[in-house]
Amino acid sequence: MSLADNTPGTHGTAPYDGMRFVTTLTFKVPDGLAAPARPPVVTPKR
């Protein structure tokens, strides 16, 4: 799930044009399905 907020603003003294928020949803299944492969861990772009 993701949300893009294109409202300009500042973070401290650094201005930005917009923000993007990303989250995940996890389900616990007791039996039957194998967990999906995890995506690679990456460093956020700044």
N, C-alpha and C positions, 0 to 999 in steps of 0.2 A: 504494500500500500504506500502511496506517495502523495504528497501535497506540494504544490508550487505556489508560493506567495510572491507576486511580482511587485509588491509595494516597496519602493526605495526606502532606505533607512541607513542607520549607522550602527556599528558594533564597536563600542569604545570610541575611538577616533577614526576608524576605517569605514568609509562609505561602501554600501553595496546596492546593487540594482534589484535584487530579489533573493529569496531563500527557497530551498527545497528540503522538505522533511521526508524521510523514508523510515518505514518500520516493517517488521515482519510479524507473522502470525504463526504460532507453532501449535500443533495438535499432538496429544499423546494418545497413541493407539496401543491397547494392551497386548494384542497378538495379531499376527497375520500380515502386516505390511512392513516392509523394510523402510528405514528412514531414507529420504532423498539425499542425494549428494550435496554437500555443503559448498557454497560458492567460495572462491578464493578470497582471502582477507586482503583488502587494499587500504592504502592510506588516503583519506579524503583530500581532494584538491583544494588548495587555498589560493 
